[in-house]
Amino acid sequence: MLRYLPITHWLSHYNITLFRQDFLAAIVVTLMLVPQSLSYALLAGVPPYIGLYSSIAPLLLYALFGSSRTLSVGPIAITSLMTASIASSYADPNSADYLTTVILLALLSGIILIIMSSLRLGFLANFLSNPVNIGFTTASAIIIIFSQIKHLLGIQAQGDNLYDLIVSLYADLQHINWITFCLSLIGFGLLYSIKHFSRYISNNTLSQSLRRFSPVIVIALLSFFIWYWQLFFQNTKIVGEIPSKFDFIHWNSISLEKLNALLPGAFLISLVSFASSISIGKLLATKKHEQIKANQELFGLGIANIGVALSGGMPVTGGFSRSVVNEEAGAQTQLASIFTAFGTLMTILWFSDFLYYMPLSILSVTIIIAVIPMIDYSALKQAFRYDKLEGVVMLTTIILTLIKGMEIGLATGILISLVAYIYRTIQPKISQINQNDISYKQYDCCKEESVILKIEGNLYFANIDYIEK
């Protein structure tokens, strides 16, 4: 039983020094997590406070069952957009049923991850190949940017692909809220100014801290501005009241047909969540000479998603920026995540009044700035330069995700990647070993007139005909 509780591996050796480091790291991460969670909830199409709900139970549960000591679990941009794309296909985004659908996606995702763990299917993350991953991430970042323009302009727009978003935005352009638009421009200007001037600060720690907490600074300034000038009376959308009572799933609104319909989307969310979490976890583990266990990671993420569903939240996974900040801030164990969870809970219970006037447009600004680096066109150029087949897989994934949506784009990308792999095995590279080659001397039995061929790949029934020819 203890092997399913990695927390027991380090808890017995815990001391006051580790406590101090974890506690200080939790303060840093909490300050970053609160506005980030609100932003990702906005991206998922649910009320902003759902992002805070999604940053409590998962942190506590992953701390018990996760295999990484410094991974920080919560909503991320990609899975938030996937959640919005899938949920909006089965429920009106403005209805109560939409939130139930989002919660149900988290629940199904958690169950799928636990089943994958019990079947030891950690290797499935390998099916999300590098070209598919980069292509899907690039296309998703573009969709995220266009999906947030409506909040920058204060207009209405819907769509889960690039074409629908552009058409919807264009149709409502005449209703731009100019105060909201000006706030967005000010937000962009302040964020870029802070990041630009922080480069000239000689103190590296101060410079990094300023860049890291620039969203918190800008959001606080503009929230005060809205409160002072009462701009919410000018239809400037704000976070508003944050309920201290958690939303729970309404079981009477769930049908077997809906569960079956959501399963494919929940599986894709599970696959992306696991692939994201395991890659970040391995990166952090390398720095600390630790080991990440894929099947334990599946179990930890599964429990975290079930926990977030039961507390009224959205699908979660390991977040790159949060985890890196957590590690750089000095976190040594998952107790830092437990402190962060309690910090988020304290924010909901005691400091929600400070979040009331937070403008949605500035949350969208922070999302856009965060996802711009995810657009990687250079990787596409390199793929075509070194391996045209990988370039085709990447480009196809980008185009289909932009045109057809995230589900079809990702599923088709994985399928094409598998086809490309099979194609390579069916037609393996065959090279002739030259007599001057060092490896040629290994074959003493061969006569001088012999021709030795090297087949780069496995021999099996599908490539026999090709090799014989």
C-alpha positions, -999 to 999 in steps of 0.1 A, spaced: 0 0 0 28 24 9 42 22 -27 11 41 -38 20 69 -13 53 84 -24 49 110 4 60 84 28 94 82 11 104 117 22 81 125 51 101 105 76 132 125 68 115 159 70 131 187 91 127 224 99 151 234 71 130 217 45 99 232 61 112 267 58 122 262 22 88 247 13 68 274 31 87 303 14 82 286 -20 45 282 -13 41 319 -7 58 327 -41 37 301 -60 4 312 -44 10 348 -55 15 336 -90 -12 309 -89 -42 330 -80 -43 353 -111 -32 324 -133 -60 301 -121 -86 328 -126 -72 333 -162 -73 296 -171 -109 293 -158 -118 322 -182 -101 302 -210 -122 271 -201 -154 292 -204 -163 288 -167 -166 315 -140 -131 327 -129 -135 315 -94 -137 279 -107 -99 282 -114 -93 288 -77 -115 258 -68 -93 238 -91 -62 247 -73 -69 232 -39 -79 195 -39 -55 186 -68 -25 200 -50 -34 182 -18 -41 148 -35 -11 150 -59 11 157 -29 0 123 -14 1 102 -46 23 120 -72 58 108 -79 74 143 -84 85 162 -54 82 197 -70 56 194 -97 27 218 -92 -6 206 -104 -35 228 -115 -52 242 -147 -30 249 -177 -37 267 -209 -39 237 -233 -62 215 -212 -84 246 -204 -89 253 -240 -95 216 -248 -121 216 -220 -139 246 -235 -138 231 -270 -153 197 -258 -178 210 -233 -192 237 -257 -201 209 -281 -225 193 -256 -238 223 -236 -245 260 -240 -215 279 -225 -240 303 -208 -260 275 -191 -256 258 -157 -253 225 -176 -220 237 -191 -203 238 -157 -216 203 -150 -201 191 -183 -167 206 -174 -168 189 -140 -178 157 -156 -149 159 -180 -125 162 -150 -142 132 -134 -140 110 -165 -104 121 -171 -94 111 -136 -111 77 -140 -94 71 -173 -60 80 -158 -64 56 -129 -75 28 -153 -44 35 -174 -23 33 -143 -38 0 -132 -31 -14 -167 4 0 -166 -2 21 -198 23 48 -190 40 41 -224 9 56 -241 24 91 -237 49 81 -264 22 81 -290 21 119 -286 52 123 -307 74 154 -307 60 167 -341 24 161 -330 31 178 -296 48 208 -311 22 212 -339 -7 208 -315 8 232 -290 15 258 -317 -20 256 -331 -36 257 -297 -17 288 -287 -30 306 -319 -66 295 -310 -61 306 -274 -50 341 -285 -80 345 -308 -104 332 -282 -93 359 -258 -97 388 -282 -134 390 -272 -124 399 -236 -99 425 -248 -126 442 -268 -155 436 -245 -176 418 -272 -192 384 -276 -177 356 -297 -178 318 -298 -160 291 -317 -136 262 -311 -116 266 -343 -98 296 -359 -123 302 -387 -154 302 -364 -136 326 -340 -126 351 -367 -162 351 -381 -177 355 -347 -154 383 -337 -159 402 -370 -197 399 -366 -197 417 -332 -169 443 -338 -194 472 -338 -201 465 -301 -166 472 -289 -164 485 -253 -137 512 -257 -130 515 -220 -123 477 -219 -101 480 -250 -81 509 -235 -76 489 -203 -63 460 -224 -38 483 -242 -27 497 -208 -23 461 -195 -1 451 -225 19 483 -222 26 479 -185 35 442 -188 59 447 -216 74 478 -200 81 459 -167 96 430 -185 117 453 -207 131 475 -179 137 445 -156 165 435 -180 185 465 -169 184 457 -132 218 444 -122 204 423 -93 195 391 -110 171 379 -83 152 412 -83 151 412 -120 136 377 -122 111 384 -94 99 415 -112 93 396 -144 77 367 -126 53 389 -106 46 415 -133 11 401 -139 3 403 -102 15 440 -102 -4 450 -133 -36 433 -122 -34 449 -88 -29 484 -103 -57 481 -128 -81 465 -103 -75 496 -80 -81 518 -110 -114 502 -118 -125 504 -81 -115 540 -78 -132 552 -110 -161 527 -107 -156 515 -142 -177 484 -137 -207 507 -142 -194 512 -178 -199 475 -186 -163 466 -179 -164 430 -169 -148 420 -137 -143 388 -117 -171 398 -93 -181 378 -62 -163 346 -54 -186 321 -36 -170 305 -6 -192 274 -12 -179 249 -37 -200 239 -67 -208 202 -68 -218 180 -98 -255 176 -103 -259 139 -108 -295 141 -119 -285 160 -150 -261 132 -162 -272 106 -187 -254 75 -200 -256 90 -235 -237 121 -223 -211 100 -205 -205 80 -237 -203 112 -258 -177 128 -235 -154 98 -232 -133 104 -264 -127 140 -254 -119 130 -218 -94 105 -231 -76 131 -252 -75 154 -222 -61 126 -202 -34 118 -228 -24 155 -231 -24 159 -193 -2 129 -187 22 138 -215 25 173 -202 30 163 -166 55 135 -173 77 157 -194 78 185 -168 82 160 -140 112 144 -158 128 178 -164 125 187 -127 136 152 -116 168 154 -137 179 185 -118 174 168 -84 186 133 -95 152 118 -88 131 93 -106 96 98 -121 75 66 -123 51 69 -152 24 46 -138 25 63 -104 22 96 -122 -9 84 -139 -24 74 -106 -15 107 -89 -30 127 -117 -61 105 -118 -68 110 -81 -61 147 -85 -87 150 -113 -113 130 -94 -107 153 -64 -111 184 -85 -143 171 -100 -158 163 -66 -149 199 -54 -165 215 -85 -134 222 -106 -120 217 -141 -94 192 -155 -58 197 -141 -23 186 -148 13 196 -141 18 232 -150 52 241 -165 55 278 -153 41 270 -118 64 240 -114 95 258 -125 87 287 -102 81 263 -74 114 246 -79 133 279 -84 117 293 -53 133 265 -32 106 239 -29 121 206 -17 90 184 -13 53 183 -20 46 199 13 51 232 -6 20 222 -27 0 215 4 9 250 18 0 265 -16 -34 248 -15 -41 262 19 -29 296 7 -54 294 -22 -82 284 3 -73 314 25 -76 336 -5 -111 324 -13 -123 327 24 -106 359 35 -93 378 5 -119 374 -21 -129 411 -18 -96 421 -32 -103 400 -63 -138 414 -69 -127 443 -91 -101 423 -111 -108 430 -148 -114 400 -171 -96 419 -199 -63 419 -180 -66 382 -172 -69 377 -210 -38 399 -215 -18 377 -192 -30 346 -210 -20 359 -244 15 370 -232 20 336 -215 11 315 -247 29 336 -273 62 317 -266 43 284 -273 41 293 -310 71 276 -325 75 282 -363 112 275 -362 105 239 -352 84 235 -383 112 248 -405 138 225 -388 115 195 -392 112 200 -430 149 206 -432 160 174 -414 130 150 -419 103 159 -443 79 132 -430 80 147 -395 75 181 -411 43 168 -428 30 154 -395 36 187 -377 21 209 -404 -9 186 -408 -15 187 -370 -13 225 -370 -37 230 -400 -63 204 -388 -63 218 -353 -68 254 -366 -95 244 -391 -113 215 -375 -107 220 -338 -85 205 -311 -101 171 -308 -99 163 -345 -65 180 -349 -49 160 -321 -65 127 -329 -56 130 -366 -21 141 -357 -15 110 -335 -30 88 -363 -7 103 -390 23 100 -367 16 63 -363 11 58 -400 45 76 -406 62 53 -381 47 22 -398 58 36 -432 94 39 -419 94 3 -406 79 -10 -439 106 7 -459 137 6 -436 169 23 -447 193 -2 -463 230 7 -467 260 -12 -480 290 -17 -458 322 -7 -476 352 -30 -474 372 -1 -459 346 3 -431 358 -8 -397 326 -28 -391 334 -48 -422 362 -66 -404 338 -82 -380 326 -105 -408 356 -128 -411 336 -155 -429 329 -132 -459 349 -134 -491 363 -103 -507 336 -104 -534 308 -105 -508 284 -76 -504 272 -68 -469 240 -49 -465 230 -32 -432 193 -29 -425 185 -1 -401 154 -14 -384 136 -45 -373 128 -73 -396 92 -84 -396 65 -96 -420 55 -62 -432 89 -53 -446 100 -86 -460 89 -79 -496 106 -45 -496 139 -59 -484 138 -88 -509 134 -63 -538 
